[in-house]
């Protein structure tokens, strides 16, 4: 069983590394076919010139502009799962302390609520639960805090737990904004248009020998198409498939580790 898990983990790692390449391959195959047809039927009507190389350079510049803007948001988003797990851990630790230290009747159901909520959060990441429903569940924590306050739990505990609740709400709303908002749409449009024009230009451009022309056509097309798809994936780091992180999505391991640890709380 352990060996099978290692094999599955290796396959997952390889897929995450090469998933964008696999997505690009149909485009490369299509361009290769069109290049062969263009050479075969004499459609290579352009000569390599400085204007075309400027078009390629401009496309690369715009790709650099896009990836710089997207990466800054991506690096910030990388911190969110661990910060979420930290807030959940602090909340569960305080609840557990109150339950065992004061034998609180209200703390036990609050612990059970937290265990159920973390699973709802994972469902929300996979879009199996609506954002409004999740935010309503966060607000339901108020009732448990009211019951703890009625039992005479010291105010600093209540204040600290309220802060963790607010941090969880803030990070969930931040994630919702990131995954539903794309980077500048017009910038994507111009890069895609220029990438398309570069590919067409390379297809109808005559460079001798033919196989050198084919090689550079596929190489430049691959680089542009790969970078555009990569940037789009990075632009939504919380776009999870049913199987979890499939490539450029941010790892939810901190939350899964918290789920494993919270199951042991009694």
N, C-alpha and C positions, 0 to 999 in steps of 0.2 A: 504493500500500500504506500509506504514511504517513497519507494522508487518511482511509483506511478505519479505521485505528487511532484517529485523532482522533474520528471519528464514533462508533465503538464505545465509546470512553472517555466521550464525552458522554452516550450512551444509558445507560451504567452509572451515571454520576453522577446523572442524572435519576431513574433507578429507585431508587437508594439514598436519594434525598431524599424520594420520594413513595411508597415501597413500603408504609409503614404506612397511608397514606391509601387505597391501593387495597384493602388487606385490610379496612378499615373499611366501604367502600362497600356491600357486601351487607347489612350491618346497617342502614345508613341507608336503603337502598331498602325493606327490610322495614318499618322504622318508619314511613316515608312512606306505604306502602300501608295499614298498620294505622290510621294517623291519618285517612286519607281514608275508610276503612270506618267508623271510629268516628263521624266527622262525618256520614256519609251515613245511617247507621242509628240515629242518636240515642243513641250510647253515651257521649257526653261528659257524665258525671254528676257530675263534681267541679268545684269552684270553686277558684281560686287563693287560698291562705291562707298564713299565716306558718309553719305547721307544715311545709308542703311546701317552702317556701324554706329552712327549717332543714335539711331532709333533703338538699337539693342542696348547701348549705354544708358539711354533715358529710361528704358524699361527696368534695367538693373537698379538704377537710382531710385525709382519709385518703389520697387520691391524693398530696398533698404529702408526707405522712409516708413513703409507699412510695418515691417517687422520690428523696427525700433519702437513704434508706438504700441504695438500689440504686446511685445515682450515686457514692457514696464507694467502693464496691467496683469500679465500672466504671473510675474514674480510676486506681485502683491497678493494675487489669488492663491498662490501656493501656501501661504501662511494660514489661510482661513480654516481648513480642516483640523490642523493641530490646535489652533486657538479655540475652535468649537469644542474639541475633545477636552481641552484644558478647562473650559468653563463647565462642561458637563461633569468632569471629574471633581472639580471643586464643589459643585452643587451636591453631587452624590455623597462626597465625603462629609460635608456639613450635615446632611440629612441623616447619614449613618451615625455620626457622632451624637446628634440629638436623640436619635432612637435608642442607642445603647446607653448613653449617659443619663438620660432623663426618663427612659422607658416611655417615650411619647407615643400616644395612641394615634396621633395625626401623622407622625413621621413614616410609619409603615406603609400606608397607602400612597404617600408621596414617593417613596422609593419604588413602589410598583409602577406608579405613573411614569417615572423617569425611564424605567426599563422599557415600557411600551413606547414612550415618545422617541427614543433613539432609533427604534425600528421604523417608526413613522418618518423620521428624518431621512433615513436611507431610501425609503420608498419615494420620498419627495425628490431626492437627487435623481432617481430614475423616472421621474414624472409620473409616478403611480398615485401621487397624492397632490392636491392643489395647494398653492401657497397660502390661500386664505384659511384653509382647514388647519394647516400647520401653525399659522399665527394665532388662530383661535385656541389651539391646544397650549401654546405658550402662555396666553392670557389665563387659561384655566389654572396655571400654577398659583395665581393670586389667591384662590380659595384655600389651597393647602397652606400657604403662608399665613392667611388669616387664622386658620385653625391652630397653627403653631404659636401664633401670637397670643391667642386666647389661653393656651396652656401655660403661658408665662415664659416662653423661650426668650432669652436675653435679646434685646433690640439689635446689638451688633451682628448677631447671627442672621436676623431677618434682613437687615440692611445689606449684608454681604450676599445673601441668596438673591435678593432683588437685583443687585448689580450683575450677578451671573445671568439672571433671567434677561435683563436688558441687553447684555452683551450677546447672548444667543440670538435674540430677536434682531439685533443690529446686523449681525453677520449673515443671518438667513436673508434678510432684505438686501444686503450687499450682493450675495450670490445670485439672487433673483434678478437683480439689475444687470449683473455681468452677463448672465447667460441669455437674457432677452434683449440685450443691446449690442449691436454690431459696431465695429470700428467704422470710420468714415466710409459710407457706401459708395460715394462718388469716386473715392480713391481706388476701391476695388474695381469699379467699372472701367476706369481708364487703364489700369494695369492689365485687366483681362482683354481689353480691346487691343492694347499694344502687343500683348503676348500673342494674340490671334494674328495680328498683322505681321509680326516677326516670323511666325510659323509659315504663313502664306508666302512671304517674301523668300524664305529659305527654300520652299518647295519649288518656286518658279525661277530660282536663281541658278545660273549656270556656273559651276566651279569644276575645274578639271584637276585630277581625275574624278570620275563619278562617285567612287566609293568614299573618297575623302569628303566630297560634298554631302553624301548621305550621312557619314559619321558626324560631321559638324551640325547638320540639320537636326539629327536626333539628339545630339548632346545639348544644344542650346534650347531646343524645345523641352527636353526633359528637365533641365535646370529651372526654366521659367515656370512650367506647369507644376513641378514639385514644390517650388517656393510659394506659389499662389495657394495651393492646397494646404501646405503646412501653416501658412499664415491664417487661413480660414479656420483650421483646427485649433490653433493657438488662441484665436479670437474668442472661442467659447470653450474654456477649459473645464466646464461643468456639464458638458454634453455627453452623458454616460449612456452606453448601450445596455441591453439587458444582462450582458455578461460582465459588466463592470468596466474598468478602465481598459480601453482598447488601443490606445496610442498616446496622444498628447493630453489626455484628460489628467487632471490633478488626482493624485492618489488619495483614497479615502481610508487608508490603513490606520491612521490615528483613531478614527471613529470606530472602525471594526475592532481595534485593540481595546477600546473602551467598552464595547459591547461584551467582549470576552471577560473583561474584569468585573463588569457590573453584575453579570449573572451569578457571581460568587457571593454577592452581598446578601446577608440574611437579616 
